[in-house]
Amino acid sequence: MASHRRPKQASRARTYVLTGAAATTIALSAQVAAHAAPAQPNKNEVKAQVDKLAEEQEQAAEKYNGAKERADQLRKQADQLQDQLARSQDQLTELASGLAAVAGEQYRQGGMDPSVRLMLSTDPDAYLAQASSFDQAASTQTATLKALQDQQRRLNQQKQEAAAVLAELDGQTQALNEAKATVQSKLQEAQRLLSTLSAADRAAITRGDDGSASRSASRVDPTTLPQASGAAKVAVDAALSKQGADYIWGASGPNTFDCSGLMVWAYAKAGVSLPRTSQEQATVGTNVGTDWHNAQPGDLVVYKSDRSHVAMYIGNGMVVHAPKANDVVKVMKVDAISINTIRRV
């Protein structure tokens, strides 16, 4: 009778080896997956990231514009204070020299009581005349001393003002450099993302979908628009004359512009001075509200909750603006971006 043998059980050691090998395989697979190159973002993902970077870049650019404007003001103020300090120091030196001369003369003439000098004098009339001049000298010395003290106080105050201005200038210079670094960082990251796409996709993203005319679009003819008057007409014509000019952050003409720089340049042609940033421009003139139907050619249309973008209304539901990096001055629909305020200059 044949004997039936039970199959041998895998040894426990062998089971452990197999289990360990499987675990190692799984772990290695996980490591390979973890170190695998991440999938490249598609066109829509790149566009979303580039748009976000463009918005952050514009915010940083307007911060730069504000810091630069303030730094320029402080630098001019510091120069004026330095000139005042130099003049005040010269006046102080002159007063001190005059006081020293008067004091020296009195010292040389002094040392004897005036009444004794009068009794011993052989010419009382001459002495009295001389004594009068001494009194006058003493009065001059007192006036000079007071002027010297006043001038010293003014000089000290001017030194304090100059020190405060220079300290603020240092702070503004630091803010300027930080904003500049932020702008450059955002631009570089956007360029890196765009470089992952085909030329056609890059062009589509650069063109945008905000109702803007493309780089190659024909220029808007001012004669086809409602006509403004006065300074507004000059500003509108000036801004439209720059269609196709490159956007460069921090630029305010005559050949390149950022959004607020275009407004500054255009209105300067009409003899009107605007502040440098879009946030400041959002406070000038008269508030027209947010309904673009109430806008007139020449009005400033300020966008976004942080007021980081500005354009100029030209009529027919359109504005002219300098949009973003890698773009040009062009027109877009007035309500393509959320309107924060409209200002009539």
Residue pairs with C-beta under 8 A, 6 or more apart in sequence:
10 18
40 196
41 49
41 193
41 196
43 197
43 201
43 204
43 205
46 193
46 194
46 196
46 197
46 201
46 205
47 205
49 190
49 193
50 190
50 193
50 194
50 205
53 186
53 187
53 189
53 190
53 193
54 186
54 190
54 324
54 325
55 304
55 308
56 182
56 186
57 182
57 183
57 186
57 187
57 190
57 249
57 324
57 325
58 249
58 258
58 259
58 308
58 309
58 324
59 306
59 308
60 179
60 182
60 183
60 186
61 179
61 183
61 249
61 250
61 258
62 259
62 260
62 277
62 278
62 279
62 308
63 175
63 179
63 182
64 176
64 179
64 180
64 183
64 249
64 250
65 250
65 258
65 260
65 261
65 276
65 277
66 276
66 277
66 279
66 280
67 172
67 175
67 176
67 179
68 176
68 250
68 276
69 275
69 276
69 277
70 172
71 169
71 172
71 173
71 176
74 165
74 168
74 169
74 172
75 169
77 165
78 162
78 165
78 166
78 169
81 158
81 161
81 162
81 165
82 162
84 158
85 155
85 158
85 159
85 162
88 151
88 154
88 155
88 158
89 155
91 151
92 148
92 151
92 152
92 155
95 144
95 147
95 148
95 151
96 148
98 144
99 141
99 144
99 145
99 148
102 137
102 140
102 141
102 144
103 141
105 137
106 134
106 137
106 138
106 141
109 134
114 131
114 134
117 127
117 131
118 124
118 127
118 128
118 131
121 127
183 249
183 250
187 249
187 325
190 325
194 202
194 205
194 206
197 205
206 215
206 326
206 327
207 214
207 215
208 323
208 327
210 323
210 332
210 333
210 336
210 337
211 332
211 333
211 336
212 323
212 327
212 330
212 331
212 332
212 336
213 220
213 330
213 331
213 332
214 330
215 244
215 327
215 328
215 330
217 330
219 240
219 243
219 244
220 240
220 243
220 314
220 318
220 320
220 331
222 236
222 237
222 240
222 314
224 316
225 236
225 297
225 314
225 315
225 316
225 318
226 297
226 315
226 316
227 233
227 297
228 235
228 236
228 296
228 297
228 298
228 315
230 270
231 267
231 270
231 271
231 272
231 298
231 345
232 270
232 296
232 297
232 298
232 299
232 345
233 297
233 298
234 269
234 270
235 266
235 267
235 269
235 270
235 272
235 298
235 312
235 345
236 266
236 297
236 298
236 312
236 314
236 320
238 265
238 266
238 269
238 270
239 262
239 263
239 266
239 312
239 314
239 320
239 329
240 314
240 320
242 253
242 257
242 262
242 265
242 266
242 329
243 320
243 328
243 329
243 330
243 331
244 328
244 329
244 330
245 255
245 256
245 257
245 322
245 328
245 329
246 255
246 256
246 257
246 328
246 329
247 256
247 257
247 258
247 322
247 323
247 324
247 325
247 326
247 327
247 328
247 329
248 256
248 257
248 258
249 258
249 325
250 258
250 261
251 257
251 258
251 261
252 258
252 260
252 261
252 262
252 264
252 265
252 276
253 261
253 262
253 264
253 265
254 265
257 265
257 322
257 329
258 322
259 278
259 309
259 310
259 311
259 321
259 322
259 323
260 276
260 277
260 278
260 281
260 310
261 276
261 322
262 312
262 320
262 321
262 322
262 329
263 274
263 278
263 281
263 300
263 310
263 312
264 274
264 275
264 276
266 312
267 273
267 274
267 345
268 274
272 345
274 280
274 281
274 284
274 345
275 281
275 283
275 284
278 302
278 307
278 308
278 309
278 310
279 306
279 307
279 308
281 300
281 302
281 310
281 343
282 300
282 302
282 307
282 310
282 340
282 341
282 343
283 343
284 300
284 343
284 345
285 300
285 343
285 344
285 345
286 343
286 344
287 341
287 342
287 343
288 294
288 295
288 296
288 299
288 341
288 342
288 343
288 344
289 341
289 342
290 339
290 340
290 341
290 342
291 342
292 301
292 313
292 317
292 334
292 335
292 339
292 342
294 342
295 301
295 313
295 334
295 342
296 313
296 344
297 313
297 314
297 315
298 312
298 313
298 344
298 345
299 312
299 313
299 342
299 343
299 344
299 345
300 310
300 311
300 312
300 313
300 342
300 343
300 344
300 345
301 310
301 311
301 312
301 313
301 319
301 334
301 339
301 342
302 309
302 310
302 339
302 340
302 341
302 342
302 343
303 309
303 310
303 311
303 337
303 338
303 339
303 340
304 337
304 338
304 340
305 338
305 340
307 340
307 341
309 321
309 337
310 321
311 319
311 320
311 321
311 332
311 334
312 319
312 320
312 321
313 319
313 334
313 342
314 320
314 331
317 333
317 334
317 335
318 331
318 332
318 333
318 334
319 331
319 332
319 333
319 334
320 329
320 330
320 331
321 329
321 330
321 331
321 332
322 328
322 329
323 330
323 332
